[in-house]
Amino acid sequence: MTIQILGGGCAKCKKLEESAAAAVAEMEIDAEIVKVTDMDEIMDMGVMVTPALAIDGDVKTTGKVLTPAQVKQYL
């Protein structure tokens, strides 16, 4: 499983990445967390507001900083 954090590296993007990492650790699943900072790639995925969370290339949320519990709902 690949979890993508889409955003330019702002504080909200970093917080979403931390939440995703915490959720993966709590669930003890094998997942790779990848930061996507290339704005062209982000827009190609249909994301206009960051941060965004995608799992295996499927965008789940945009413009929200999720808690670990919220991320776990998508995993």
C-alpha distance (Angstrom), angle and dihedral (degrees) to the residues before:
residue distance angle dihedral
M1 . . .
T2 3.79 . .
I3 3.78 119.9 .
Q4 3.79 113.4 -162.6
I5 3.79 124.3 -158.5
L6 3.80 107.5 -159.7
G7 3.79 118.2 -157.5
G8 3.75 147.1 89.2
G9 3.79 96.2 -91.6
C10 3.79 99.8 -89.1
A11 3.81 123.3 153.3
K12 3.81 91.6 -95.2
C13 3.81 90.9 53.0
K14 3.79 90.9 51.2
K15 3.81 91.2 49.2
L16 3.81 90.9 51.3
E17 3.80 89.4 50.1
E18 3.82 90.0 51.6
S19 3.81 90.7 50.1
A20 3.79 91.6 49.7
A21 3.81 91.5 49.4
A22 3.80 91.0 49.3
A23 3.81 91.5 49.6
V24 3.81 92.0 50.0
A25 3.81 90.9 48.8
E26 3.81 93.1 47.7
M27 3.80 92.7 49.0
E28 3.82 92.1 42.3
I29 3.80 92.4 -137.4
D30 3.78 129.0 151.9
A31 3.78 105.3 -111.6
E32 3.77 136.1 144.5
I33 3.80 117.3 -138.6
V34 3.79 113.0 -148.6
K35 3.80 126.9 -174.2
V36 3.80 114.1 -142.6
T37 3.81 110.9 -161.7
D38 3.82 101.1 158.1
M39 3.80 103.7 109.5
D40 3.82 92.6 -154.3
E41 3.80 90.5 55.4
I42 3.81 90.7 45.8
M43 3.81 91.6 51.5
D44 3.82 90.9 45.5
M45 3.81 86.5 60.6
G46 3.82 88.8 56.0
V47 3.80 95.5 -107.5
M48 3.80 116.2 142.1
V49 3.83 98.9 162.7
T50 3.79 124.5 49.5
P51 2.92 148.7 -115.2
A52 3.77 96.0 54.3
L53 3.79 133.8 172.3
A54 3.80 121.9 -143.7
I55 3.77 129.0 177.6
D56 3.80 117.4 -156.1
G57 3.81 89.1 -17.1
D58 3.83 94.9 -51.0
V59 3.82 111.3 119.3
K60 3.81 110.2 -132.3
T61 3.82 103.8 174.0
T62 3.79 139.2 5.5
G63 3.78 131.9 -164.0
K64 3.81 94.6 12.3
V65 3.78 135.2 108.5
L66 3.79 103.0 -144.3
T67 3.79 126.7 -155.7
P68 3.81 118.4 -125.4
A69 3.82 88.5 -102.9
Q70 3.81 90.9 54.8
V71 3.81 91.9 48.2
K72 3.81 89.7 51.4
Q73 3.82 89.4 59.1
Y74 3.82 89.0 63.0
L75 3.79 94.5 45.1
